[in-house]
């Protein structure tokens, strides 16, 4: 009789250990996924900021060019700055 109880005890301990190992593995996977998502969001934010900067530069150059040949580069610089600032709020 006691051998049966000892066997059940060992089996329960093994199952508990396996459960703890599974939980630890799941936590590691969840942490890795969260880190990956964080990096992905940061990358998307940077891409949006670069896009806004380029759009601002192009719009500024277009508007600046209507004021003469010297206005184009100044307009591009101002437009890029505005685009960069606007992109940083995203």
N, C-alpha and C positions, 0 to 999 in steps of 0.2 A: 504494500500500500504506500509506504513512504517513498519508494522508488518512483512510483507514478506521480506523486506530488512534486518530487524533485525534477522530474522530467518536464512537467508542466511549467514549473518555475523557470527552468532554463529556456524553454520555448518562449515564454512570455518576455524574458529578458532579451532574447535575440530579436523578437518582433519589435520590442520597444527601441532597441538600438538601431534597427533598420529604419524605423519611423523617424528617429532623430537624424539619421544620415540623410534620408530623403528630404526632410525639412531644411537641413543645412544646404543641400544642393539647390533646392528651389529658391532659397533666399539669395544664394550667389547668382543664380540665373536672373532673378528679378533685379538685383543691383546692377548687373552687367547691362541688362536691357534699359534700365533707367539712365545709365551713363551714356549709352548709345543714343537714346532719344534726345538727351541734353545736347550732345555734340551735333546731332542732326539739326536741332532747332537753331543752334548757334550758327551753323553753316548757312542755313536758310536766311537767317537775319543778316548775315554779312553779304550774301548774294543780293538781297533786296536793297541793302544800303549802297552797294556798288551800282546797281541798276538805277536807283534814284539819282545818284551822283552823275552818272552818264546822261541820263535824261535831262537833268538840270543843265548840264554843260551844253548839250545840243540845243536846248531851248534858248539858253542864254546867248549862245553864239548866233543863233538865228535872229533873235531880237536885236542883239548888238550889231549885227551886220547891217541892219536897216539904218543905223546911225553913221555908217561909213566904215571904211576898211579897218580903222583902229578899234572900232566898237566890237567887232567880232571876238577877238581874243579876250577883251575885258568882259564882255557878256558871257563868254564861256567860263571864265574864272568865277565870276559872280554866280552864274547858274550852277556850277559844280559845287560851290560852297553852300548854296541854298539847298541843293539836292542832298548833299552830305548831311546837313543839319536835319532836313526833313526825314531822311532815311534813318537817322539815329533815334527817332521817336517811335520807330516801328517795333 
